[in-house]
Each structure stands twice: as structure tokens, then as C-alpha cells.
Amino acid sequence: MWAVLLAGSERGSAPAGDARIAALCRLAFNFRLVVLTLTVVALFDSDHRSTSVAAGIIVAAVMTVLPILRWESIGPALMHHPLFLGLDLVAAMILLAFTGAGSPLYSYTLGVALLAGVLHGNVGALVFSPFLVIGYFAGVASADGAAISFQTLLGLPALYPVAALSGAAVRRLIERQIRTETELRTVVAAAEVERERTRIAREMHDSVAKTLHGMSLHARAAAAWVRKDPERALDELAALEHAAAAAAREGRRLIEDLRTDALEVPFKDVVRTVAERWGHKSGVDTQVEARAESEPSPDTRWELLQILREALANIERHSDARRARVTLTEAGGAIKLAVTDDGRGLDEEDAARRRADGHYGLVGMEERARRAGGSLAIVTAPGEGTTITAHVPAAIPQSQEPSAHRDLSPA
């Protein structure tokens, strides 16, 4: 009968394995265990001591302890088979009939009502509460010399539906929280996908798209010069070949960068891996000190990694350095990434000219630092090496996050 009545209940909307449901049920069973202990103490000074009562308390103790210790296996059975809780109810009411409504076992039966609401929701509360009330009055009627009062007739039995409905209400709150968390994870996942698409589109625009645009210009120039000046056309075709090779390298680098930046890996470990791999590949003696414990947002860590890679590439291409040092530190809610080399460096005029012309990767690194909500500083002098330092906040203000509607058309 109970199984039929509970077939349409909401018992499946919160999984038995959910930690919050399990914690609430364990709390109810622990409460019952405390009540059983108090009952044993009270029986020493009462007239209800008997072998039957002792056996009933032992059975109740076993039925209480097992779910506490083995909830993972017993919990699903309790939720999907209400007959088990029905047997628990019958055992509790038999004990109550022997000991009377004034004994601590009344509180034990309230635990049954609470479990009915938690395990089976509103339907469980409405089904089990009448049986608990009937069992309660049967126990009162069988007790010899039981005092009849307002509390005995109305107060105590009214607590059964209250406890059961309270358990059902808490269950609904847990289910609502589960649904909200699921919806939030879905929204966050969609936002992450959109940010990843925007980021890849921006990287394509900043690297491969510009190179491909240059290839189209070389191809157009070669077609125009093929009859007028074949030698010039050959030069344009050679430039086209170099641009195609550069586009292929940039595409491979973009894919490699996406694979390297695994978000589940701590950022300081990723920085260390990138720098050490570069040092091994380039032959430059590279020291790495990564001590920042904060985990920047995915956008921030991506921009910092691209700054790091560009700075290391500049050392390899232009500086003739023998040693390099990469440090990652944090202070005052800001992350600091510094890349230092002992190469030939630049004078201020040359650095300004290269920055104005968009060479040496300086403009790109400065743009990346600004996109991350921070700034980039370059300290260099002829013969004294170069230090590139990026300061970014550990958390990007909402107004400074990259826009999904930014113009990504080829320059």
C-alpha cells in the first residue's frame, strides 16, 4: 500500500548518495541513538524492565546504527523502498506501547516521522503521520494508569505531522539547492565555452589571421609583377612561402599553447613547465622561481602565459643572452610576472621605435597586460639585458574582462 502511495512522490529528485541528504539522515539516526541510550538509563528506574523490551531496544539499536555506518548501501534502499521505514515504524510503536508515551522512546518515534519526510518528501509525511498517530494512541491506551491530559491527547500526537512535514521541507530546500547548483554549473560552463571561443578568435586575429592577410597581399603582388618583372614576382612568391610557413608555425603554437594551459594544473606549475621547457630547447640557462599561490582567472592566466612565451621568444631571437630568469610572485592582491635576461638589451630610443613600429612583441605584450587589467613595464639598456615585468590583479574587474563583441576582423 505504502509503495503504491509513494510511487508518485518526489523521492527520486534528490539522489540517496547526495551528501546533504546523507548528512541529514545520519543526523536523525544519531538523534535516535541518543534517545535509545536515554531510554536504557530510564528503564533502570522504571517498572517496564522486561526481556521483550530489552530485545526491542536491541533491535531498534541495530536498525539505527546500521544506516549510520553503511549509508551508501542502505540509504538508497530506504529511499526507494518505503516498506523498510514502515517496519521501523511498527517496531518503534511496539516499544512505545510497552514503555508508554511518557518515556524517551516517544522522541525516538519523532525521529521516524522526521525520516519519513526527509526520505519520501510530502507524500511520505502524509502517509506515515497517520500511522504514527494511530500507533501513539494505541500505546497510550495500553499503558496502565496513563494520565490523560491536553498534552497527551493533542500536543504529543500533533508533533508527528509537524516533524514529518519539517523533514519534507528541508528535503525540498536541498532539492532546490541541487537544481540551482546544476543550473549554475550549466551557465558557467556555457560562459567558459564562450570565453574560450572569444579568446581563440582573438589569438587567431592577432597571429594567424594577420599572417594570412599578408599572404594574400604577397600573392596579389606576385600576380601583378609576373609579366612586368618576373624577378620581383619570384621575390613575392618567396615571401609568400615564408608567410605560409609562419602561419603553419603560428597555428601549431596556438594548439600547443591551448594544450599546455590545463586549468586543473596550478598556474605556478604551468609557468615553471613553460619556462623550463623553453630553457631546455633554446639552450639558455633558465632559472625559475614561481611562488604565487593565487589562481588567476582563465583569461588572466592565458594572457600572462602568452606574455611569458613572447618574452622568452624575444630572448631567443634577439638578445644573445646566456642566462634568463623567470619569477612569479604576488603581493597585495596582484600577480607579478618578470622575465629577465643578460643579453645585449636596447637603448631607450631603439625600444621606443620598435614599440611604435609594432616590432619585438612589445605592443602585443602591453595589450595583453591591459586586457588582463594590469600593466607592462620594460627596463633595458645596451649591454645590460632586459627585464619585462607584468603586473595584473589576481581577479579581473567585470568591466575589464574581454568583450565577446570585440572586432576580430583581420587587420
VOGU-3710 file (C-alpha; in Angstrom, 3 decimals, decimal comma):
1> mwavllagse> 0,000/0,000/0,000  2,732/2,450/1,007  4,752/1,604/-2,085  1,749/2,467/-4,270  1,067/5,729/-2,456  4,709/6,745/-2,646  5,200/5,764/-6,278  4,489/9,297/-7,476  6,391/11,108/-4,745  9,457/13,249/-5,222
11> rgsapagdar> 11,777/10,702/-3,648  13,927/10,395/-6,788  14,620/14,086/-7,292  17,407/14,147/-4,694  19,766/11,175/-5,021  20,304/8,996/-1,998  24,024/9,405/-2,464  23,813/13,190/-2,191  25,994/14,284/0,718  23,387/16,702/2,095
21> iaalcrlafn> 20,605/14,084/2,216  23,014/11,585/3,749  24,144/14,091/6,401  20,559/14,943/7,350  19,564/11,282/7,627  22,656/10,450/9,680  21,753/13,312/11,998  18,268/11,839/12,506  19,694/8,372/13,175  22,236/9,782/15,636
31> frlvvltltv> 19,381/11,536/17,426  17,572/8,212/17,691  20,710/6,573/19,064  20,928/9,193/21,804  17,260/8,627/22,637  17,799/4,859/22,892  20,677/5,461/25,294  18,480/7,677/27,472  15,746/5,025/27,350  18,105/2,333/28,638
41> valfdsdhrs> 19,116/4,610/31,520  15,479/5,439/32,308  14,432/1,772/32,328  16,682/1,057/35,285  14,360/3,146/37,465  11,041/2,063/35,946  8,637/-0,831/36,061  8,943/-1,573/32,332  12,058/-3,707/32,514  11,468/-6,974/30,718
51> tsvaagiiva> 13,133/-9,304/28,260  10,756/-8,170/25,494  11,603/-4,508/25,998  15,342/-5,265/26,104  15,094/-7,271/22,891  13,104/-4,491/21,231  15,694/-1,896/22,213  18,482/-4,076/20,814  16,607/-4,432/17,508  15,977/-0,673/17,398
61> avmtvlpilr> 19,657/-0,007/18,126  20,736/-2,266/15,255  18,256/-0,606/12,886  19,680/2,775/13,937  23,402/2,032/13,851  23,481/0,203/10,510  22,302/3,203/8,426  24,880/5,399/10,172  27,735/3,048/9,302  26,555/1,821/5,886
71> wesigpalmh> 24,508/4,657/4,411  25,980/4,220/0,926  24,332/0,810/0,603  21,347/1,146/2,978  20,348/4,731/2,110  19,126/4,013/-1,455  17,064/1,079/-0,186  15,389/3,266/2,435  14,555/5,911/-0,159  13,243/3,602/-2,859
81> hplflgldlv> 11,518/1,007/-0,639  9,257/2,684/1,966  8,394/-0,738/3,412  11,730/-0,645/5,292  10,784/2,551/7,084  7,320/1,051/7,671  8,890/-1,889/9,524  10,916/0,603/11,552  7,688/2,429/12,410  5,987/-0,789/13,606
91> aamillaftg> 8,974/-1,686/15,812  9,039/1,821/17,300  5,334/1,768/18,104  5,541/-1,647/19,751  8,306/-0,341/22,002  6,272/2,780/22,769  3,296/0,597/23,751  5,477/-1,226/26,288  7,140/1,859/27,767  4,366/4,458/27,498
101> agsplysytl> 4,123/7,882/25,892  5,993/9,469/28,783  9,196/7,537/28,097  12,118/8,818/25,994  11,030/6,423/23,224  8,393/8,981/22,237  11,251/11,134/20,925  12,527/8,065/19,067  9,227/7,840/17,199  9,549/11,533/16,298
111> gvallagvlh> 12,792/10,538/14,579  10,776/8,107/12,456  8,454/10,957/11,436  11,388/13,183/10,530  12,929/10,415/8,402  9,608/9,880/6,620  9,660/13,491/5,428  13,358/13,526/4,529  13,335/10,219/2,678  9,959/10,467/0,916
121> gnvgalvfsp> 9,010/14,127/0,879  5,479/15,468/1,388  3,820/12,231/0,334  5,883/10,272/2,864  4,966/12,752/5,580  1,249/12,481/4,805  1,328/8,674/4,602  3,412/7,915/7,693  1,996/10,565/10,055  -1,467/8,917/10,470
131> flvigyfagv> 0,122/5,553/11,253  2,381/7,205/13,825  -0,630/8,910/15,452  -2,602/5,645/15,492  0,353/3,791/16,991  0,787/6,521/19,573  -2,845/6,296/20,774  -2,597/2,508/20,833  0,392/2,837/23,128  -1,387/5,329/25,363
141> asadgaaisf> -4,459/3,085/25,593  -2,366/0,057/26,540  -0,456/1,870/29,262  -1,750/1,193/32,751  -2,732/4,279/34,660  -1,696/6,663/31,891  -2,550/10,270/32,747  -4,961/11,846/30,239  -4,283/15,487/29,523  -4,328/18,035/26,707
151> qtllglpaly> -0,668/17,295/26,040  -1,293/13,549/25,897  -4,364/13,788/23,679  -3,358/16,598/21,283  0,082/18,060/21,928  2,280/14,988/21,547  0,498/13,331/18,596  0,400/16,685/16,735  4,187/16,704/16,733  4,273/13,719/14,326
161> pvaalsgaav> 2,944/15,564/11,260  4,950/18,641/12,283  8,203/16,630/12,386  7,385/14,798/9,151  6,464/17,951/7,234  9,551/19,705/8,611  11,706/16,902/7,219  9,930/17,214/3,869  10,508/20,992/3,865  14,220/20,575/4,486
171> rrlierqirt> 14,338/17,989/1,710  12,683/20,458/-0,693  15,276/23,080/0,204  18,055/20,590/-0,552  16,443/19,636/-3,856  16,078/23,313/-4,768  19,744/23,874/-3,951  20,736/20,898/-6,111  18,716/22,240/-9,038  20,184/25,724/-8,592
181> etelrtvvaa> 23,723/24,350/-8,485  23,074/22,283/-11,609  21,701/25,290/-13,477  24,628/27,413/-12,279  27,147/24,824/-13,492  25,417/24,797/-16,876  25,533/28,598/-17,128  29,172/28,734/-16,005  30,136/26,017/-18,486  28,405/27,901/-21,311
191> aeverertri> 30,156/31,115/-20,301  33,517/29,336/-20,216  32,911/27,955/-23,699  32,006/31,420/-24,983  35,086/32,976/-23,367  37,253/30,229/-24,844  35,817/30,876/-28,299  36,417/34,613/-27,922  39,958/34,002/-26,726  40,796/31,655/-29,607
201> aremhdsvak> 39,256/34,097/-32,076  41,384/36,902/-30,615  44,528/34,764/-30,832  43,716/33,871/-34,421  43,208/37,554/-35,176  46,475/38,574/-33,508  48,605/35,900/-35,178  47,388/33,571/-37,926  44,792/35,942/-39,434  47,339/38,732/-39,891
211> tlhgmslhar> 49,830/36,347/-41,452  47,193/35,005/-43,833  46,271/38,573/-44,750  49,925/39,217/-45,544  49,994/36,070/-47,699  47,087/37,364/-49,734  48,965/40,647/-50,324  52,081/38,768/-51,470  50,011/36,575/-53,782  48,309/39,629/-55,278
221> aaaawvrkdp> 51,648/41,393/-55,779  53,192/38,307/-57,404  50,309/38,110/-59,879  50,766/41,791/-60,720  54,532/41,501/-61,269  54,631/38,182/-63,108  54,629/39,856/-66,562  56,228/43,208/-65,718  59,125/41,970/-63,581  59,480/38,179/-63,168
231> eraldelaal> 62,330/38,638/-60,678  60,104/40,782/-58,459  57,344/38,187/-58,804  59,764/35,482/-57,612  60,622/37,608/-54,591  56,940/37,980/-53,777  56,424/34,208/-54,137  59,369/33,566/-51,824  57,842/35,949/-49,288  54,542/34,123/-49,729
241> ehaaaaaare> 56,266/30,814/-48,978  57,843/32,221/-45,820  54,495/33,665/-44,714  52,779/30,295/-45,257  55,433/28,578/-43,144  54,984/31,244/-40,463  51,206/30,733/-40,473  51,706/26,989/-40,038  54,066/27,605/-37,108  51,660/30,044/-35,504
251> grrliedlrt> 48,791/27,558/-35,850  50,844/24,768/-34,274  51,968/27,107/-31,484  48,379/28,132/-30,778  47,310/24,482/-30,490  50,305/23,689/-28,287  49,570/26,684/-26,059  45,959/25,576/-25,609  47,119/22,098/-24,598  49,750/23,401/-22,188
261> dalevpfkdv> 47,391/25,629/-20,215  45,410/22,909/-18,441  43,236/24,784/-15,943  43,327/21,940/-13,431  47,122/22,410/-13,101  48,230/25,178/-10,669  49,296/28,287/-12,553  52,730/28,411/-10,926  53,408/24,861/-12,135  52,386/25,781/-15,689
271> vrtvaerwgh> 54,731/28,803/-15,626  57,555/26,605/-14,368  56,907/23,993/-17,055  56,788/26,537/-19,902  59,988/28,280/-18,787  61,949/25,081/-18,158  60,921/23,578/-21,490  61,948/26,751/-23,272  65,317/26,778/-21,484  65,975/23,167/-22,457
281> ksgvdtqvea> 65,001/23,824/-26,083  66,848/27,130/-26,506  69,981/26,191/-24,575  69,698/29,319/-22,406  70,412/28,704/-18,716  66,967/29,415/-17,224  66,148/29,827/-13,542  62,519/29,734/-12,432  61,058/30,983/-9,172  57,271/30,554/-9,065
291> raesepspdt> 55,858/31,293/-5,612  52,425/32,800/-6,326  49,697/30,705/-4,717  46,680/32,559/-6,114  44,931/31,047/-9,106  44,134/33,796/-11,633  41,049/33,595/-13,807  41,352/31,603/-17,070  41,592/34,815/-19,117  44,275/36,305/-16,875
301> rwellqilre> 46,437/33,192/-16,824  46,167/32,891/-20,605  47,369/36,466/-21,144  50,219/36,014/-18,655  51,337/32,808/-20,329  51,331/34,495/-23,728  53,397/37,366/-22,301  55,821/34,811/-20,875  56,113/32,950/-24,177  56,622/36,161/-26,179
311> alanierhsd> 59,257/37,433/-23,747  61,145/34,128/-23,915  60,881/34,075/-27,706  62,351/37,593/-27,836  65,295/36,468/-25,715  65,965/33,594/-28,109  65,585/35,688/-31,273  67,178/38,987/-30,381  69,131/39,147/-27,118  72,070/36,679/-27,468
321> arrarvtlte> 71,560/36,015/-23,767  73,289/33,199/-21,891  71,098/33,290/-18,813  67,441/34,067/-18,133  65,318/34,244/-15,007  61,543/33,900/-14,657  59,815/34,882/-11,404  56,150/34,659/-10,461  55,187/36,344/-7,192  52,157/38,003/-5,632
331> aggaiklavt> 51,549/40,787/-3,160  48,589/42,967/-2,269  46,136/41,060/-4,455  48,338/41,437/-7,564  50,355/38,888/-9,513  53,796/39,854/-10,826  55,475/38,009/-13,698  59,039/39,078/-14,504  61,350/37,784/-17,246  64,996/38,915/-17,097
341> ddgrgldeed> 67,937/38,163/-19,427  71,617/39,152/-19,540  71,577/39,869/-23,278  72,593/42,928/-25,243  69,494/44,962/-24,369  68,213/48,085/-26,133  68,629/51,792/-25,711  65,518/53,836/-24,982  65,312/55,283/-28,485  65,530/51,873/-30,126
351> aarrradghy> 62,969/50,392/-27,717  60,565/53,285/-28,377  60,986/52,915/-32,144  60,387/49,173/-32,041  57,332/49,682/-29,856  55,952/52,319/-32,219  56,549/50,060/-35,237  54,897/47,087/-33,510  58,119/45,038/-33,542  59,800/42,989/-30,843
361> glvgmeerar> 56,422/41,852/-29,482  56,282/44,852/-27,148  52,919/46,135/-28,360  51,342/42,681/-28,144  52,594/42,125/-24,599  51,367/45,530/-23,473  47,937/44,860/-24,991  47,751/41,505/-23,217  48,633/43,082/-19,870  45,915/45,718/-20,367
371> raggslaivt> 43,359/43,042/-21,311  44,170/41,316/-18,014  43,513/44,597/-16,172  47,175/45,326/-15,487  50,278/46,910/-16,991  53,627/46,003/-18,524  56,984/47,598/-17,695  60,201/47,199/-19,721  63,609/48,043/-18,281  66,517/47,738/-20,730
381> apgegttita> 69,861/49,283/-21,570  72,568/48,419/-24,126  74,750/45,612/-22,799  72,764/45,271/-19,567  69,998/42,934/-20,638  66,238/43,386/-20,454  63,602/42,898/-17,777  59,941/42,640/-18,749  57,502/42,807/-15,826  53,749/42,308/-15,973
391> hvpaaipqsq> 51,545/43,339/-13,030  47,956/42,085/-13,132  45,254/41,775/-10,464  44,562/38,276/-9,241  40,869/38,865/-10,088  39,787/40,873/-13,124  37,152/43,564/-12,560  33,980/42,791/-14,520  34,333/45,961/-16,597  37,794/44,948/-17,766
401> epsahrdlsp> 37,004/41,441/-18,964  37,443/40,919/-22,708  34,275/41,667/-24,641  32,692/38,938/-26,675  31,714/41,590/-29,243  35,193/42,894/-29,929  36,069/43,471/-33,614  38,033/40,390/-34,690  38,224/41,098/-38,388  41,703/40,788/-39,996
411> a> 43,750/43,960/-39,909
//
